[in-house]
Amino acid sequence: MNKVSLGFMLLVSIVCTLLSVSALASAPSLKGELTQGSLIRANISPGAQVWLNGNQIAVSPTGEFVFGFGRDAALEHTLEWQLNDTKQSMPITLKAREYDIQRIEGVAQKYVSPPEAVLARIRQDNREIANARATQSQLKDFLDTFIMPAQGRISGVYGSQRYFNGEPRRPHFGLDVANQVGTPVVAPVGGVISLAHDDMYYSGGTLIMDHGFGVSSTFIHLSKIHVETGQRVEQGDVIGEIGATGRVTGPHLDWRINWYKERLDPALLLESEALDN
Ligand SMILES: [Zn+2]
């Protein structure tokens, strides 16, 4: 082989290497605790596609995306991404959590075993909640730092296994903040109101707010609601007031975070000092 063709082949191989490198997206950067109940916010090269456990996830035009793991999520997951031709992947391993047991006495019996007559109403409430949480929007408020939506004493945490009047019921998925009826409830980050209902059976005055890409906040047991469906709200705006409506034993706000149907832990989104009140 002469020198010219050797030089040409070297050049070709360098160019090929450069091209294949430019077709690879670097691994996404993830923000959030890798544990059950966690919301993970992430960034990747714009234009890349992303899959979690084989299911495609929406990515913003500037490369942001988000996903979450439920209370009892499996511990091993796979994140894949692809820019142009090459699909790459990384494992995600979650830390398992332990949850408290919470026994609540003095709950009105109609909330422990709802009478036949209200079952249709409960199903209708659940449909409306599911529809609101299925909202797909391009809002990017979920990227902001969340603040506590109300002042008060933390009276319930995410994940507790619950017994009402001694009977086992579903775990608790919210962060409870106890305070007087009328205490203001503010938006923890911006968003758009996707549900405003002043009297659901279990949850009483209920608000759901879309923060984008499947992330939503739910606020329940409200005494008053100050916003309406479709309204844009900014972080810190008053959206309602703490109440004692629905299945409660005293006035409190129950704040929940969802990624679509996955129920996540709001406390993991707050700076730790926000919880020390
Ligand atoms: Zn609660």
Residues whose N, C-alpha, C, O or C-beta is under 5 A from the ligand:
A	BS01	ZN	G156 G174 D176 D254
